[in-house]
Amino acid sequence: MNHNQKRFSFGQNWLSFLRYVDEERIQAAIESLQDYLGFCDFKGKTFLDIGCGSGLFSLAARRLGAKVYSFDYDLEAVKCTEILKSRFYPGDENWVVTKGSVLDKEFLEKLGKFDIVYAWGVLHHTGNLTRAMALTAELVKPEGVIYLAIYNYQPYWSSFHRQLKRLYVHSPGVGRFFLLSGYIFFQVTKGLVKDLLLFRNPFDRYKTKKRIRGMSVWHDWVDWVGGYPFETAKPEDVFDFFSQRRFILKKLKTCGGGHGCNEFVFQLIKEESGKGRED
């Protein structure tokens, strides 16, 4: 990735989210990790949060008892995570927060390997998704897991969304305002029509995000419109990529072919000692 290219300020978006982080959101993040990874606590486990963003899921993993290492390329995202750490775990030696890139092999090699590697909605924003996945795979201990979410590929819409995001990050403030306003208007209108046709409460959809992952609809909208660099992948391509590296798929949740993320949990198979040797 060319680090000098124009990028979306993810950290600025998440700094404004921190004021909404409360016990309800923290608990929702904890439950999402427990539900998707399949175990109730992380005691004795190491947890790597790649692209830690707001720091909410680093906090959730620490609450569950894991030894946490958080990093992000965006300095303001690092600041977000440091703020949450100072608020809930000041001076905790079992939670390290630093700046780093998932594309920097030298940096990653110094980290070691982890029981749980978490990269939710991150690798597709690096500018080199293939390299990011390859280097992420090398961070997992034998029998450890990767939990990642990657934007779904759509034949026509993916290209359109890439150009939209590129336009957003290269536009002045007024241009960004109109692009974001147009997108939000479209999403609200589409949701309202659908809910009315199905006789559902239109406001329930905006509560779901907080209940499921502890996140914020508004901040996710901003993240979606501005999230550049931007890449996508078909779920079968992600599966093939990791299966070739001795990972098995433990869980998959697709976005139904839309423009959201497909979520994966892969486990690294432990290499059998003495495999292929003759007695």
MOFENSUL-V832685 format. One record per pair of residues at least 4 apart in sequence whose C-alpha atoms are under 6 Angstrom apart, sorted by sequence separation. I is the first residue (numbers start at 1). GAP is how many residues later the second one is. If there is no record, write none. Layout:
[[I GAP] [I GAP]]
//
This chain:
[[21 4] [23 4] [31 4] [33 4] [34 4] [62 4] [85 4] [86 4] [140 4] [154 4] [167 4] [171 4] [176 4] [177 4] [178 4] [181 4] [185 4] [186 4] [188 4] [195 4] [208 4] [210 4] [220 4] [223 4] [239 4] [243 4] [34 5] [61 5] [85 5] [124 5] [171 5] [195 5] [210 5] [242 5] [243 5] [255 5] [34 6] [72 6] [123 6] [209 6] [255 6] [195 7] [255 7] [168 8] [254 8] [123 9] [253 9] [192 10] [253 10] [252 11] [252 12] [251 13] [251 14] [250 15] [250 16] [249 17] [52 18] [248 18] [52 19] [247 19] [248 19] [46 20] [51 20] [52 20] [247 20] [45 21] [46 21] [47 21] [48 21] [49 21] [50 21] [51 21] [247 21] [42 22] [43 22] [246 22] [247 22] [41 23] [42 23] [43 23] [246 23] [42 24] [53 24] [54 26] [55 26] [69 26] [71 26] [73 26] [113 26] [114 26] [115 26] [54 27] [67 27] [68 27] [69 27] [70 27] [71 27] [72 27] [73 27] [113 27] [114 27] [71 28] [72 28] [73 28] [113 28] [116 28] [118 28] [120 28] [121 28] [71 29] [103 29] [115 29] [116 29] [117 29] [118 29] [119 29] [120 29] [121 29] [30 30] [102 30] [116 30] [118 30] [14 40] [168 58] [165 60] [165 61] [165 63] [11 65] [15 65] [11 66] [46 68] [162 68] [46 69] [47 69] [48 69] [49 69] [50 69] [45 70] [47 70] [48 70] [51 71] [153 79] [152 80] [153 80] [151 81] [152 81] [153 81] [152 82] [127 102] [125 104] [125 105] [124 106] [124 107] [152 107] [151 109] [152 109] [151 110] [150 111] [149 112] [150 112] [149 113] [149 114] [148 115] [148 116] [147 117] [147 118] [146 119] [146 120] [145 121] [145 122] [144 123] [143 124] [144 124] [143 125] [1 126] [142 126] [143 126] [1 127] [143 127] [142 128] [8 161] [32 181] [28 183] [28 184] [29 184] [28 185] [29 185] [28 186] [25 189] [8 218] [8 219] [8 220] [7 221]]
//
